Amino acid sequence: MNNLLIETSCFGIVLSLLTYWLAVQIRKRWSYSLLNPLLISAFLTIFVLYVLDIDFQTYNQGAQMITYLLTPSTVCLAIPLYKQTQVLVKHFGAIIVSLLCGCLSGLMSVMVLCILLKTSETVLYSLMPKSITTAIAIGVSELLGGHSTMTVGVVILTGIFGSMIAKTIFKVFHINHPVARGLALGNSAHAIGTAKAIEWGEIEAAMSSLSIVISGIFTVFLAPMMIRLWI
């Protein structure tokens, strides 16, 4: 089976698109927060690979074509931000301070938990960039000495979990301002949170897109500094 599929370079991308399409149909049929299309498609893909006894390298040979689109798709998030330039200028100070605090709290929480649980340094380095988009997180993880595969998995789980609980958190703490909602989603749940923010409105989408960029920049500088202080 593997030898046959190795010669079919489009197998990975076809399987990825098909499982995601099925996941979207499931979400449309049953609108539960746990039925996140990305999470469902991941489980479906793993199930297919396991049943057909296909190794990851064979699947990834075609699926990596989707990975190449990750960076340009992240850049495209600048479009809603451009449309809300006036909002950005008006709340610029609050935006910078809130994103800086969000990045610091995210990095510190990872460090504290890893210290308490006595994890290895590799695990710590891999978890540090959990709250930024995958395109940046991989680079940060490799810079620190982490495992990029672990980082990707944690980033995806963080985004899914953040987008799932966002509505409840906003309701409990009475967070109704669109700028605050967008910043919180982008800062904690990166691109997956931004996809959720787009459903709520243009301002939320713009602020969430901005959060991805600024949070990524903050993390690139803050993560190595905090690691050096810890060591």
C-alpha positions in Angstrom: 0.0 0.0 0.0 2.8 2.4 0.9 4.7 1.8 -2.3 1.6 2.4 -4.4 0.8 5.6 -2.6 4.4 6.9 -2.7 4.0 7.1 -6.5 0.7 9.1 -6.0 2.0 12.4 -4.7 -1.5 13.9 -4.5 -2.7 11.2 -2.0 -1.9 13.3 1.1 -3.6 16.5 -0.1 -6.7 14.6 -1.3 -7.0 12.8 2.0 -6.6 16.1 4.0 -9.2 18.0 1.9 -11.6 15.1 2.0 -11.5 14.6 5.8 -11.8 18.3 6.4 -14.8 18.5 4.1 -16.4 15.6 6.0 -15.6 17.4 9.3 -17.3 20.5 8.1 -20.4 18.6 7.1 -20.5 17.0 10.6 -20.2 20.4 12.2 -23.1 21.7 10.0 -25.2 18.8 11.1 -24.4 18.9 14.8 -23.4 22.4 16.0 -21.5 21.5 19.1 -18.3 23.3 20.2 -16.5 20.0 20.6 -17.0 19.2 16.9 -14.3 21.5 15.7 -13.6 20.7 12.0 -9.9 20.8 12.4 -10.0 18.4 15.3 -12.4 16.0 13.6 -10.4 16.0 10.4 -7.2 15.2 12.3 -8.9 12.2 14.0 -10.4 11.0 10.6 -7.0 11.3 8.9 -5.3 9.4 11.7 -8.0 6.7 11.5 -7.6 6.3 7.8 -3.8 6.0 8.0 -4.1 3.5 10.9 -6.7 1.3 9.1 -4.8 1.3 5.8 -1.4 0.9 7.5 0.0 4.0 5.8 3.0 5.6 7.5 3.2 9.3 8.1 6.0 10.0 5.6 4.0 8.6 2.8 1.0 10.7 3.7 3.1 13.8 4.3 4.7 13.6 0.9 1.5 15.0 -0.6 0.1 16.8 2.4 3.1 19.0 2.7 1.7 20.9 -0.2 -0.8 22.4 2.2 1.9 23.3 4.6 3.5 25.5 2.0 0.3 27.6 2.0 0.5 28.2 5.7 2.7 31.3 5.6 0.8 33.1 2.8 -2.5 32.4 4.4 -1.3 34.0 7.6 -0.2 37.1 5.7 -3.7 37.3 4.1 -5.0 38.0 7.6 -3.7 41.5 7.2 -6.6 42.3 4.9 -9.3 42.8 7.7 -6.7 44.7 9.7 -6.2 47.1 6.9 -9.9 47.8 6.7 -10.0 48.7 10.4 -6.9 51.0 10.6 -8.9 53.7 12.4 -9.7 51.3 15.2 -6.1 50.3 15.5 -4.9 53.9 15.8 -7.6 54.7 18.3 -6.8 51.8 20.7 -3.0 51.5 19.9 -1.8 51.9 23.5 -4.3 49.5 25.0 -3.6 47.0 22.2 0.2 46.9 22.8 0.0 46.7 26.6 -2.7 43.9 26.5 -0.8 41.8 24.0 2.5 42.2 25.9 0.7 41.1 29.1 -0.9 38.2 27.3 2.4 36.9 25.9 4.1 37.2 29.2 1.4 35.4 31.1 1.3 32.6 28.4 5.1 32.1 28.6 5.3 32.3 32.4 2.4 29.8 32.8 4.3 27.3 30.6 7.5 27.7 32.5 5.9 27.4 35.9 4.0 24.2 34.9 7.1 22.6 33.4 9.1 23.4 36.5 6.3 22.0 38.8 5.9 18.9 36.7 9.7 18.5 36.3 9.6 18.1 32.5 12.6 18.0 30.3 14.1 21.1 28.7 13.0 19.8 25.3 9.4 19.8 26.4 9.7 23.3 27.9 11.2 24.7 24.7 8.6 22.9 22.6 5.7 24.3 24.6 6.9 27.9 25.0 5.5 29.1 21.6 2.1 27.3 22.1 0.0 30.5 21.7 1.4 31.9 18.4 0.6 30.8 14.9 2.3 27.6 13.6 4.4 29.5 11.0 6.1 31.4 13.7 5.9 28.8 16.5 8.0 26.3 14.5 10.8 28.8 14.1 10.8 29.8 17.8 10.7 26.2 18.9 13.7 25.3 16.7 15.6 28.4 17.9 15.1 27.4 21.5 16.0 23.7 20.9 12.5 22.2 21.0 10.8 19.6 19.0 8.9 21.2 16.1 6.5 18.2 15.8 5.5 18.5 19.4 5.1 22.3 19.0 2.8 21.9 16.0 0.6 19.5 17.9 0.4 21.8 21.0 -0.3 24.9 18.9 -3.2 23.2 17.2 -4.7 21.9 20.5 -4.2 25.4 22.0 -6.1 27.0 19.1 -8.9 24.5 19.2 -9.4 24.7 22.9 -9.2 28.5 22.9 -11.8 28.8 20.2 -14.1 26.3 22.0 -14.1 28.1 25.4 -13.9 31.7 24.1 -17.7 32.3 24.0 -18.1 31.0 27.5 -15.2 33.0 28.9 -16.5 36.2 27.3 -20.0 35.5 28.8 -18.8 34.7 32.3 -16.5 37.8 32.5 -18.8 40.1 30.5 -16.3 40.8 27.8 -18.4 42.5 25.1 -16.1 45.0 23.4 -15.2 43.8 19.9 -11.5 45.0 20.3 -11.1 43.1 23.5 -12.6 39.9 22.1 -10.5 40.0 19.0 -7.3 40.6 20.9 -8.0 37.8 23.4 -8.8 35.3 20.6 -5.7 36.1 18.5 -3.4 36.3 21.5 -4.4 33.0 23.0 -5.7 30.9 20.1 -3.8 32.4 17.1 -5.1 31.5 13.6 -7.8 29.1 14.8 -9.1 31.8 17.2 -9.0 34.3 14.3 -11.3 32.0 12.2 -13.7 32.1 15.2 -13.4 35.9 15.4 -14.3 36.3 11.7 -17.6 34.7 12.5 -18.3 37.5 15.1 -17.4 40.6 13.1 -14.9 42.6 11.1 -13.4 44.4 14.1 -12.9 41.1 16.0 -11.3 39.6 12.9 -9.0 42.6 12.4 -7.9 42.7 16.1 -7.3 39.0 16.1 -5.2 39.2 13.0 -3.2 42.0 14.6 -2.7 39.9 17.7 -1.2 37.0 15.7 1.5 39.3 14.3 2.4 41.3 17.4 2.2 38.3 19.7 4.5 36.4 17.4 7.0 39.2 17.5 6.8 39.5 21.3 7.3 35.8 21.7 10.3 35.7 19.4 12.1 38.2 21.7 10.7 37.2 25.1 10.9 33.4 24.9 14.7 33.2 24.5 15.2 35.9 27.2 13.0 34.1 29.7 14.8 30.8 29.0 18.2 32.4 29.6 16.9 33.8 32.9 15.5 30.4 33.9 18.7 28.6 33.1 
